[in-house]
Amino acid sequence: MSATKTIRQATGPAATRLLGVGAYRPARVVPNAELVEAIDSSDEWIQQRSGIRSRRIADESETLVSMSVAAATEALASAGIAAGQVDCVIVATVSHMLQTPSAATAIAHELGTEQAAAFDVSAACAGFCHGVALASDMVRAGSAGYALVIGVERLSDVTDVTDRGTAFLFADGAGAVVVGPSETPGIGPVVWGSDGEHYDHIRSREDWRDVVASDSPRMPHLVMKGNSVFRWASYSMAKVAQQALDRAGITVDELDCFVPHQANNRITDTMVRTMGLPPSVQVARDIVDTGNTSAASIPLALHRMITEGQARSGDTALLVAFGAGLSYAAQVVVVP
């Protein structure tokens, strides 16, 4: 018997952080007034129910790949990192219409990375925070020097404009961050999980096989049990958020920014009250004129807070994402 061989292990830096943020918002702005007739509603009802006044909807030229490339290019420039230095591209999305190949491979090529590893994450609205956790662990383990995490959606492709429960919610856009090494910790431990018992609370209406077999093929639009999701997210996610703070060793009084998934302003309000966040904490409200962009919502909201001066470099921010599955993820990060 031959002697046991020692397998060399990759090693990386002790800590990671977000190095840059980028965003892309489609040019077309769609106010509530354009949607209300099809769902027998009103601008006032939509705003009271969700906080949304308008949203961005992509045109034919604004593809999943092109929006991602635009957001990623800004993130790389912000980080001072060249595309050739990126070792991994992680794309969080549920609206890439090809089962395979991944959107990430096309995006990595368009960016000009040098054969970076690339894959998609399907965790719906929680996908971006999943991607940040994976990227951070990869860099710390030495699997990647720099990783690019993109959240991107064209939810308008899978939204039924006559569905009164969802037509006004979903929108399009892309956000991206660069994750890389740091001398001090800039990304806290992730708190993540899923409540698969209720996996069908947010889902595609039909299986693709059923669509193909039907007499009138149609897009399997998203459907949601709104009241159930609202109750689950409002209270369960406040607990997850507190766990993320605890694991990072941060108190609510030390927090500068709160960036929850932009699902509904009433959910955000409930989380803020339940967690007891002080008035000094800046709270992301990007949903008001961006809508719910699923995996793109947190990087888009963080980018806006930085651009508008609500978040400054070095601030401590809490990210909390939740969505279909029911999946969730949260972590504390330092704003780049």
N, C-alpha and C positions, 0 to 999 in steps of 0.2 A: 504494500500500500504506500502510495506516495505521501510525502509530508504535506500537511495542510498549508496552503498558500495564503498569504495575507493580501487581501484585496485593498488597494489604495482607495481612500475616501476623499471626495471633494470637500473642500472647506471654503467658507466665505467670511464676510465681515460679521462682527458681533451685532451690528445694528443696521437698520434700513430707515428710509424716509421717502416721502414724496418729493421729487425734485422739480416737477413742473406740471402745470395744468393747462389743458386746451379745450376748446369747445367749438361746436358748429351748430348754428340754429338756422333752419330753412328760412328762406326769404318770405314765404307767404304767411301772413298773419290771418287767422280765421277767428273772428269774434263770435260770441255766443249767438248773436242775431242771425248768423248764417245757418245755424243748426236747429233752432227752436221749432220751426214749422214741421220738420220731419219727425220730431219726437213729441209734438204737442206740449211744448214747454215754454219757458220764458227765461230771459237773461237773469232776472231776479232770482228765479228758482234755482238755476244752475249755480249762481254765485253763493246763495245761501247753503246749498247742499255740498259744494266742493271748494268754493273760493276762487274758481276759475273765471276769468273774464275773457281770455282769448288763448289761442294755442298756435303753434307753428306746424304747418303741414308741408311735407316735401313734394316737389314736382318730379316729373319723370327723370330729370337730369340729376336730381339729388338722391343718389343711390346709397345703399347701406355702405358700400365701399368708399364712395367719394366723400360722404360726410365723415366717415371714420378717418380717412387720410387727412382731411382738413383739420379735424380736432387733434389728431396725433402730431401733425406737423407743428402746430402751435405749442403743444405740450413739450415736444423735443426742443424747440427753440427756447422756450421758457426755462428748460432744464440745462440748456447749453450742451446737449448731447446730440451727436450725429446719428443718423439712422443706422449706419454701419456698426455702431457700438451696441445696438439692441440685440440681445440674445434670445429674447422670447416675446411674442406678441399674444396677449390673451384678450379675446373679444367676448364680451357678455352681450347676448342678444337672444330674442325669441322670434325675431321677424326676418331672419335670413331664410329665404324661400327654398333653398337647396338643402336637401338632407345631407349631401356631401358633394364637393369638398367644403371645408369650413370657410367662412368669410375671412377668418384671420390669415389664411395663407395668401389670399389675393391682396389683402391689405398690406401684409408684410412685404410682398413683392412691389406693390405700388409705391411704398415708402422708400424702397431702396435698401432694405436691410440685407445683410449678407447671409442669406439662408437661415434666418432666425427660426427657432421652433415657433410654431403658431397653431393655436387651437381655439375653438369656441367653448364658452361656458353657457349652459342652458339652466339658469336658476332664476329666470324672470327678473322681477324688480330687484331681487337680492343679488343678482349676478355680478354687479360691479364690485361690491364689497367682498364677494367670494374671490373675485379676480385679484383684488388688492392683497388679500390674505395669502393666496397662492404665490403671487409675485414676490411678496416679502419673504416668504419661507424659501423660495427658490434662490433668491439673492443671498440670504443668510447661509444657505446650505452649499453655496458655490455652484449651483446649477446654471446660474445666469449672473452676468455682471450687472446688466441693466435690463429691466423688463418694462414693457409698455402694456398698460391696461386700458382698454377701450370699452365704454358702454355705448351702444348704438341701437336705435330702433327706428323702423318705419311702421309704427302701429296703425297708421292710416290704411295700410294694406289689409289689415285683419280686423278692422272695426266696422261693425254694422251701423250705418248712419241712421237707422230707424229704431235701434235698440235704446229705449229711454234710460236704461240703467248704465250704459257705457259710452254712448255716442259722443257725449260732451267731455269725456275724461281723457281719452288717449290721443297722443300726438307723436311728433317725430323730432329727432335730433341726435347729436353725438357729443360725448365728452371723453377726455382721455387724461391719464396721468403717467408720468415716468417714475418708476420705483428703482432706487439704487442704494448704494452703500452710504452709511453715515457714521460719524464718530460717536454720536449720541443717539439713543433710541428715538425714532420719529414715527413709528407705526406700532401701536400696542397690540396685545394678544387679541385674536379674533374670538368672538362669541358667536357661534353659528349653529344651525340645526334646521329641523323641519318638523312639521306636524302633518305627516302624511295621511292621517286618519281623515283629514279634510282636504285632500289634494284636489278634489273636484270643485272647490269653492271659486276658483278662477281657472278657466280652462278653455281650450279650443272647443267650439260647439260640437264638432264632429271629427271622427278619425278620417284621415285622408283616404283610406280604403273605402269607407262608406261614401265619401264624396264622389270618388271615381265611379263607383257602382250605381250611383243614383241616376235618375232620369234627367235631372237638371243640375249638372255639376256647378258648384259654387264654392267660394272661399269659405273655409271653416273659421268663421269669425270668433273673437273672444267673447265669452259670457262670464258673468260674475254674480255670486250671491252677495250683493252689496252689503246688506245689513249684518250678515254673519262676519264678513271680512272686516267691516268697520269695528265691530265689538272686539274681535280677536286682536286686530292691530292696535287699537287704542290703548288696551290695557296690557296685553302680553308683551308688546314691544317696549313698553316703559320698563318692564322688568329686565328684558334683554339689554336695554341701554344702560341700566344701572349696573348690570353684571360686567359690561364692557368697561365702564368707568372703574369699577372695583378691581378688575384684573389689571388695568393700566396704572392703578394707584393714584387716580385722579378723583377729586371731589367735585361736586357741582359748582362750588364756589371758585374752583380753579379753572373751570371751563370757560373758554372765550366764545366758541361757536357751536351751534347745534345744527347738523345738516341731516335731517331725516329724508327718507324717500319721499318724493313729492307726489303723494297719492291723493291727499285730501287735507285741506287746511284744518278741518275739524279734528281729524286724527292727530295732526301736529299739535293743536291746542290742548287736546286731552293729554298727550304725552308730556308736554311742558308742565301742565298742572300736576300730573301724577308724580313726575320726577322732582318737582319743587325747584325748577330752574330759576335762578335769580334774574331780575330784570337786566343785569349787566351782560347776560349771554345773548349774543346775536343769533337769531333763528332764521333759517332759510325759508323763503316764501316764493321761490321761483315758479311754483305751480300757477300763480295768479295769471301770468301771461305766457306760460310755456306749456301748461297742461301736464298730464302724467306721461312721462316718456320712459317708463319702466327702467331698464338697465342704465339708461343715459341720465336719469334724473339727478342722482347725487353729484356726479362730476359737473353737470351743467349748473346745478345750484351752487356748488363750491366755487366754480369759475366766476359766476355772477357776484358772489359775496366778495371775492378778491378784487374784481374789476371795480365794484362800487364802493370799496373801502370798508365793508362790514367785517372782512377778515383780513388780517395783516400777516406778513411772513413771521413765523415764529409763534403764532397763536395756536392754542390747543383746541382741536375740533373733534366732536363726536359724530361719527357717521353711523346711521342705523337704516338698514334696508330690509324690506319684507315684501313678499308677493306670492305668486302662484306656487303651489306645492304642498302645503304652505311653507315656504322656505324663508329663512332670515339670516342676517349676518350683521355684526356691528363691531367697530373698532375705534379707538382714539388715535388721531393722527396729528402731527404738527403741520401747520399750513406752510407750503413752500414759499 
